[in-house]
Amino acid sequence: MSEQANPFESLQEQIDDASAYVDADADVLARLKHPERVLETNLSVEMDDGSVEVFEAYRSQFNGDRGPYKGGIRYHPGVTRDEVKALSGWMVYKCAVVDIPYGGGKGGIVVDPDDYSESELERLTRSFAEELRPLIGEDRDIPAPDVNTGQREMNWIKDTYETLENTTEPGVITGKSPDSGGSAGRVAATGRSTMLTAREAFDYLDRDIAGADVAVQGYGNAGWIAAKLIHELDANVVAVSDSSGAIYREDGFNPVDVKHHKNETGSVTGYHNADQELSNEDLLTLDVDLLVPAALENAIDGDLAEEVSADVVVEAANGPLTPDADDVLAESDVYVFPDILANAGGVTVSYFEWVQNRQRFYWTEDRVNEELERVITDAFDNLVDTYESTGAPNMRTAAYVVAIQRVLEAYEEGGNWP
């Protein structure tokens, strides 16, 4: 694989590609390529043995033209300033493409959570929450879970904020556990929107998803739930992977059984019912009908894209394809349905959670899923209409056209003042 693309530069290139199809001045478009502000902080945290470690942490607020900043917090040793900036920008356009009233933000701490105890992670999270306190709030910036964070960390942030502010404000953060004000259906939302996008894509292409061979790279929350829900459409999930490697079975897996194996062993590899084990790159180049990249960004670059044999790609991860990969796959007539639609279920149900928190009135899971399906299918229809009417080279560019136009309209309606 060639040297990894800078994710922030990839975002800017994607915006440039879409700008050719948007009627706006270059200087106005230029402001959509940079964050409004980035917090960079160092967190000094006491370890269980009494020593102190220092952790780099970031929060990027990219654009607030359409509403409060919105985006997750990830814990990963590969977190960088540019990555967080890119992810916050993708959140702006993700919220716009599904037409929910948020801007975009993102945060991260440079840490491998597997190396620390629960008590150490709690102190780290609360320390970050204290630093975020002046920036966040249900009308300002609403964080959420991301890679290696979940309900537990969100509950800690909520408690820290409410304690320091001497208030009750469950809408300050989303992705909480239900007992702390979280929404039904939130955990499965990203995987569900991936499934809905795949279903609509096959219908649009006049293909039957039942019986389709599917490979899923990444078996975290989004990946495994997408695999499970796509399997329930009678598709054939033939390969899945995590950071340890990939497994393949020609006749397909039951994704729930594979998840049980991963829970017990920590990995999908070693699953007893697999025909063979593969590398993650091998999985990405399998001859399948549907490929779902559900790990981290830059999984497929231009070189690897030359070997991709899938007919349809639905992105459950953020930024799994580089711009060079997009170009290669477009030339190969591979349909790529982009992250800013396919994985938008997480932020959409986060929006539903925020609405419920503010109303103090909570929905059933059936209602959440029905509302999510409406949002994703409406956004899909708008995407393909734009793709066909503009002559955009691929679905990603069309999605950015939709999103940029909505952000520009909000900016222009609000006016500009010194």
C-alpha positions as CSV (number, residue, x, y, z in Angstrom):
1,M,0.0,0.0,0.0
2,S,1.3,3.5,-0.8
3,E,1.8,6.2,1.8
4,Q,-1.4,7.0,3.6
5,A,-3.3,10.1,2.4
6,N,-3.8,13.0,4.8
7,P,-7.5,12.8,5.7
8,F,-7.9,16.6,5.9
9,E,-6.4,17.0,2.4
10,S,-8.8,14.3,1.2
11,L,-11.8,16.2,2.7
12,Q,-10.6,19.4,0.9
13,E,-10.2,17.6,-2.4
14,Q,-13.7,16.1,-2.0
15,I,-15.1,19.6,-1.5
16,D,-13.2,20.9,-4.5
17,D,-14.6,18.2,-6.6
18,A,-18.2,19.0,-5.7
19,S,-17.6,22.8,-6.0
20,A,-17.5,22.5,-9.8
21,Y,-21.3,21.6,-9.6
22,V,-22.2,24.4,-7.1
23,D,-23.1,27.9,-8.1
24,A,-21.1,29.9,-5.5
25,D,-18.1,32.3,-5.3
26,A,-14.7,30.7,-4.7
27,D,-14.1,32.8,-1.6
28,V,-17.4,31.6,0.0
29,L,-16.6,28.0,-0.9
30,A,-13.1,28.4,0.6
31,R,-14.5,28.9,4.1
32,L,-16.1,25.5,3.9
33,K,-12.7,23.8,3.7
34,H,-11.4,24.9,7.1
35,P,-12.5,24.5,10.7
36,E,-13.7,27.5,12.6
37,R,-11.6,26.5,15.7
38,V,-9.6,23.6,17.1
39,L,-8.9,23.0,20.8
40,E,-5.6,21.3,21.4
41,T,-4.9,20.4,25.0
42,N,-2.7,18.2,27.1
43,L,-4.4,16.1,29.8
44,S,-2.4,15.3,33.0
45,V,-4.0,12.2,34.5
46,E,-3.0,10.2,37.6
47,M,-2.5,6.5,37.0
48,D,-3.5,3.8,39.5
49,D,0.1,3.5,40.7
50,G,0.3,7.2,41.5
51,S,2.3,8.2,38.5
52,V,1.1,10.9,36.1
53,E,0.8,10.5,32.3
54,V,0.1,13.3,29.8
55,F,-2.2,12.7,26.9
56,E,-2.8,14.9,23.8
57,A,-6.4,15.6,23.0
58,Y,-8.3,17.6,20.4
59,R,-11.8,19.1,19.7
60,S,-12.4,20.6,16.2
61,Q,-15.5,22.7,15.6
62,F,-15.7,22.9,11.8
63,N,-18.8,24.8,10.8
64,G,-21.9,25.9,12.7
65,D,-24.0,27.5,10.0
66,R,-26.8,24.9,10.3
67,G,-26.8,24.4,14.0
68,P,-24.7,23.3,17.0
69,Y,-21.5,21.4,16.3
70,K,-22.0,17.7,16.5
71,G,-19.6,14.8,16.4
72,G,-17.9,12.0,18.3
73,I,-14.9,11.6,20.5
74,R,-12.5,8.8,19.7
75,Y,-9.8,7.1,21.8
76,H,-7.0,5.8,19.5
77,P,-3.2,6.0,19.4
78,G,-3.5,7.2,15.8
79,V,-5.5,10.4,16.6
80,T,-4.0,13.5,15.0
81,R,-5.0,17.1,14.6
82,D,-5.5,16.7,10.9
83,E,-7.6,13.6,11.4
84,V,-9.9,15.3,13.9
85,K,-10.2,18.3,11.5
86,A,-11.2,16.1,8.7
87,L,-13.7,14.1,10.7
88,S,-15.3,17.3,11.9
89,G,-15.6,18.5,8.3
90,W,-17.2,15.2,7.2
91,M,-19.7,15.6,10.1
92,V,-20.8,19.0,8.7
93,Y,-21.6,17.5,5.3
94,K,-23.0,14.3,6.8
95,C,-25.6,16.2,8.8
96,A,-26.4,18.4,5.8
97,V,-26.9,15.4,3.4
98,V,-29.5,13.9,5.7
99,D,-30.9,17.4,6.5
100,I,-30.6,17.4,10.3
101,P,-30.0,20.8,11.9
102,Y,-26.4,20.4,13.1
103,G,-22.9,21.6,12.2
104,G,-19.9,19.4,12.5
105,G,-17.4,18.7,15.3
106,K,-15.0,15.9,16.3
107,G,-12.8,15.1,19.2
108,G,-10.1,12.6,20.1
109,I,-7.5,11.6,22.6
110,V,-4.2,10.0,21.6
111,V,-4.5,6.8,23.7
112,D,-4.9,3.0,23.4
113,P,-7.7,2.3,25.9
114,D,-6.6,-1.4,26.1
115,D,-3.5,-0.2,28.0
116,Y,-5.4,1.4,30.8
117,S,-7.8,0.3,33.6
118,E,-11.4,1.5,33.9
119,S,-10.6,3.9,36.7
120,E,-7.7,5.4,34.7
121,L,-10.0,5.8,31.6
122,E,-12.6,7.4,33.8
123,R,-10.1,10.0,35.1
124,L,-8.9,10.6,31.6
125,T,-12.5,11.1,30.3
126,R,-13.4,13.4,33.1
127,S,-10.3,15.5,32.6
128,F,-11.1,15.9,28.9
129,A,-14.7,16.8,29.9
130,E,-13.4,19.5,32.1
131,E,-11.4,21.0,29.3
132,L,-14.4,20.7,26.9
133,R,-16.7,22.4,29.4
134,P,-16.5,25.9,28.0
135,L,-17.1,24.7,24.5
136,I,-19.9,22.2,24.8
137,G,-23.6,22.5,25.7
138,E,-26.9,21.4,24.1
139,D,-27.0,24.6,22.1
140,R,-23.3,24.9,21.3
141,D,-21.5,21.5,20.7
142,I,-22.8,18.1,21.4
143,P,-20.2,15.2,21.5
144,A,-21.0,11.5,21.0
145,P,-19.3,8.2,20.9
146,D,-16.8,7.2,18.2
147,V,-13.9,4.7,17.9
148,N,-13.2,3.0,21.3
149,T,-15.8,5.0,23.2
150,G,-19.4,4.3,24.0
151,Q,-22.2,4.7,26.6
152,R,-19.8,4.5,29.5
153,E,-17.6,7.4,28.4
154,M,-20.6,9.5,27.4
155,N,-22.2,9.0,30.8
156,W,-18.9,10.1,32.5
157,I,-18.8,13.3,30.3
158,K,-22.5,14.1,31.0
159,D,-22.0,13.6,34.8
160,T,-18.8,15.8,34.8
161,Y,-20.4,18.6,32.9
162,E,-23.6,18.6,34.9
163,T,-21.7,18.5,38.2
164,L,-19.4,21.4,37.3
165,E,-22.2,23.4,35.8
166,N,-24.6,22.6,38.7
167,T,-27.4,21.7,36.2
168,T,-29.3,18.9,34.6
169,E,-28.6,18.9,30.9
170,P,-28.8,15.5,29.3
171,G,-28.7,17.0,25.8
172,V,-25.1,18.1,26.3
173,I,-24.0,14.7,24.9
174,T,-25.6,11.8,23.0
175,G,-24.9,8.1,22.8
176,K,-25.6,7.8,26.6
177,S,-27.1,4.7,28.1
178,P,-30.9,4.7,28.3
179,D,-31.0,5.1,32.0
180,S,-28.9,8.3,31.6
181,G,-31.2,9.7,28.9
182,G,-30.0,7.8,25.9
183,S,-32.2,6.8,23.0
184,A,-33.5,3.4,22.1
185,G,-31.9,2.2,18.8
186,R,-28.8,4.4,19.1
187,V,-26.3,1.5,19.4
188,A,-27.5,-0.1,16.2
189,A,-28.1,3.1,14.3
190,T,-24.9,3.3,12.2
191,G,-25.1,-0.3,11.1
192,R,-28.8,0.2,10.4
193,S,-28.2,3.1,8.1
194,T,-25.5,1.2,6.3
195,M,-28.0,-1.6,5.7
196,L,-30.6,0.8,4.5
197,T,-28.2,2.4,2.1
198,A,-27.1,-1.0,0.8
199,R,-30.8,-2.0,0.3
200,E,-31.7,1.2,-1.5
201,A,-28.5,1.0,-3.6
202,F,-29.3,-2.5,-4.9
203,D,-32.9,-1.5,-5.6
204,Y,-31.6,1.6,-7.5
205,L,-29.3,-0.6,-9.5
206,D,-32.1,-3.0,-10.2
207,R,-30.3,-5.8,-8.4
208,D,-31.5,-8.2,-5.8
209,I,-29.7,-8.0,-2.5
210,A,-31.0,-11.4,-1.4
211,G,-28.3,-13.9,-2.3
212,A,-25.7,-11.2,-2.8
213,D,-22.2,-12.0,-1.6
214,V,-21.0,-9.5,1.0
215,A,-17.6,-8.7,2.7
216,V,-17.4,-6.5,5.7
217,Q,-14.0,-5.0,6.8
218,G,-14.2,-4.1,10.5
219,Y,-16.2,-5.9,13.1
220,G,-16.8,-3.2,15.6
221,N,-20.2,-1.8,16.4
222,A,-21.0,-0.5,12.9
223,G,-19.5,-3.4,11.0
224,W,-21.0,-6.3,12.9
225,I,-24.5,-4.7,13.1
226,A,-24.4,-3.9,9.4
227,A,-23.4,-7.5,8.7
228,K,-26.2,-8.8,10.9
229,L,-28.9,-6.6,9.3
230,I,-27.7,-7.2,5.7
231,H,-27.7,-10.9,6.5
232,E,-31.4,-10.5,7.6
233,L,-32.1,-9.3,4.0
234,D,-31.0,-12.8,2.9
235,A,-27.6,-11.6,1.7
236,N,-24.7,-14.0,2.0
237,V,-22.0,-12.5,4.4
238,V,-18.9,-14.5,3.1
239,A,-16.1,-12.5,4.8
240,V,-15.6,-10.3,7.9
241,S,-12.5,-8.9,9.6
242,D,-11.1,-7.0,12.5
243,S,-7.7,-5.7,13.3
244,S,-6.4,-9.3,13.8
245,G,-7.3,-10.4,10.3
246,A,-10.2,-11.7,8.2
247,I,-12.1,-14.9,7.8
248,Y,-13.9,-16.3,4.7
249,R,-16.5,-18.9,4.1
250,E,-17.9,-19.4,0.6
251,D,-21.4,-20.4,1.9
252,G,-21.5,-17.5,4.3
253,F,-21.5,-16.9,8.1
254,N,-24.1,-16.2,10.6
255,P,-22.9,-12.8,11.8
256,V,-24.3,-13.2,15.3
257,D,-22.3,-16.4,15.8
258,V,-19.1,-14.7,14.6
259,K,-19.8,-11.9,17.1
260,H,-20.2,-14.4,19.9
261,H,-16.8,-15.8,18.9
262,K,-15.2,-12.4,18.9
263,N,-16.7,-11.6,22.3
264,E,-15.2,-14.8,23.7
265,T,-11.8,-14.6,22.1
266,G,-11.3,-11.0,21.3
267,S,-11.0,-11.6,17.5
268,V,-12.9,-12.9,14.6
269,T,-9.9,-15.1,13.6
270,G,-10.0,-18.7,14.7
271,Y,-13.7,-19.0,14.1
272,H,-14.4,-22.7,13.7
273,N,-16.7,-22.4,10.7
274,A,-14.3,-20.5,8.4
275,D,-13.0,-22.0,5.2
276,Q,-9.8,-19.9,5.5
277,E,-8.2,-16.9,7.1
278,L,-7.2,-13.8,5.1
279,S,-5.5,-10.4,5.6
280,N,-7.7,-7.3,5.7
281,E,-6.3,-6.3,2.2
282,D,-7.3,-9.7,0.8
283,L,-10.8,-9.2,2.1
284,L,-11.0,-5.8,0.4
285,T,-10.2,-7.3,-3.0
286,L,-12.6,-10.3,-2.8
287,D,-14.9,-10.8,-5.8
288,V,-18.2,-10.0,-4.0
289,D,-21.3,-8.1,-4.9
290,L,-21.1,-5.7,-1.9
291,L,-18.1,-4.5,0.0
292,V,-18.6,-2.7,3.4
293,P,-15.5,-0.9,4.7
294,A,-16.3,-0.4,8.4
295,A,-12.9,0.2,10.0
296,L,-10.8,3.4,9.9
297,E,-10.1,6.0,7.2
298,N,-7.8,5.3,4.2
299,A,-8.4,1.6,4.1
300,I,-8.4,1.7,0.3
301,D,-6.0,3.9,-1.6
302,G,-5.5,4.2,-5.3
303,D,-3.2,1.2,-5.6
304,L,-5.5,-1.2,-3.7
305,A,-8.5,0.1,-5.6
306,E,-7.0,-1.3,-8.8
307,E,-7.6,-4.7,-7.2
308,V,-11.1,-4.1,-5.8
309,S,-13.5,-6.6,-7.4
310,A,-16.8,-5.6,-5.6
311,D,-19.6,-4.2,-7.7
312,V,-21.0,-2.0,-5.0
313,V,-19.2,-0.3,-2.0
314,V,-21.1,1.1,0.9
315,E,-19.0,3.0,3.4
316,A,-19.7,2.3,7.1
317,A,-16.5,3.9,8.2
318,N,-15.5,7.5,7.9
319,G,-13.3,8.2,4.9
320,P,-12.3,4.6,4.1
321,L,-11.5,5.5,0.4
322,T,-8.9,8.1,-0.6
323,P,-9.7,10.4,-3.5
324,D,-7.4,8.4,-5.7
325,A,-9.4,5.3,-4.9
326,D,-12.6,7.1,-5.8
327,D,-11.2,7.9,-9.2
328,V,-10.1,4.4,-9.9
329,L,-13.4,2.8,-8.8
330,A,-15.4,5.4,-10.8
331,E,-13.4,4.4,-13.9
332,S,-14.1,0.7,-13.1
333,D,-17.9,1.4,-12.9
334,V,-17.9,0.4,-9.2
335,Y,-20.7,2.3,-7.4
336,V,-19.5,3.8,-4.1
337,F,-22.2,5.0,-1.8
338,P,-20.4,7.4,0.6
339,D,-19.9,7.5,4.3
340,I,-21.7,10.9,4.7
341,L,-24.9,9.0,3.8
342,A,-24.3,5.4,4.7
343,N,-23.1,5.9,8.2
344,A,-25.3,8.9,9.0
345,G,-27.6,6.7,11.1
346,G,-25.4,7.4,14.2
347,V,-25.7,11.2,14.0
348,T,-29.4,10.9,13.0
349,V,-30.4,8.9,16.0
350,S,-28.1,11.2,18.1
351,Y,-30.3,14.0,16.8
352,F,-33.4,12.1,17.9
353,E,-31.8,11.6,21.3
354,W,-31.1,15.3,21.6
355,V,-34.7,16.1,20.7
356,Q,-36.0,13.6,23.3
357,N,-33.7,15.0,26.0
358,R,-34.9,18.5,25.4
359,Q,-38.6,17.5,25.4
360,R,-38.1,15.0,28.3
361,F,-40.2,12.6,26.2
362,Y,-38.8,9.4,25.0
363,W,-39.6,7.3,21.9
364,T,-40.0,3.6,21.4
365,E,-37.3,1.7,19.4
366,D,-39.8,1.1,16.7
367,R,-40.5,4.8,16.3
368,V,-36.7,5.5,16.3
369,N,-36.1,2.9,13.5
370,E,-39.1,4.2,11.5
371,E,-37.9,7.8,11.7
372,L,-34.4,6.7,10.8
373,E,-35.5,4.8,7.8
374,R,-37.5,7.8,6.5
375,V,-34.5,10.1,6.9
376,I,-32.1,7.7,5.1
377,T,-34.4,6.8,2.3
378,D,-35.3,10.4,1.7
379,A,-31.6,11.4,1.6
380,F,-30.9,8.5,-0.7
381,D,-33.6,9.6,-3.2
382,N,-32.2,13.2,-3.1
383,L,-28.7,11.9,-3.6
384,V,-29.5,9.9,-6.8
385,D,-31.7,12.7,-8.1
386,T,-28.7,15.1,-7.8
387,Y,-26.3,12.5,-9.3
388,E,-28.5,12.1,-12.3
389,S,-29.4,15.8,-12.8
390,T,-25.9,17.3,-12.3
391,G,-23.8,14.7,-14.2
392,A,-21.5,14.3,-11.2
393,P,-18.8,11.7,-11.7
394,N,-19.8,9.6,-8.7
395,M,-22.2,9.4,-5.8
396,R,-19.8,11.0,-3.3
397,T,-19.5,14.1,-5.4
398,A,-23.3,14.3,-5.7
399,A,-23.6,13.9,-1.9
400,Y,-21.3,16.8,-1.4
401,V,-23.2,18.9,-3.9
402,V,-26.4,18.3,-1.8
403,A,-24.6,19.1,1.4
404,I,-22.6,22.1,0.3
405,Q,-25.7,23.7,-1.2
406,R,-27.6,23.3,2.1
407,V,-24.7,24.8,4.2
408,L,-24.3,27.7,1.7
409,E,-28.0,28.4,1.9
410,A,-27.9,28.6,5.7
411,Y,-24.8,30.8,5.6
412,E,-26.3,33.2,3.0
413,E,-29.6,33.4,4.9
414,G,-27.8,34.2,8.1
415,G,-25.9,37.0,6.4
416,N,-22.4,38.1,7.1
417,W,-21.3,40.8,9.6
418,P,-18.0,42.1,11.1
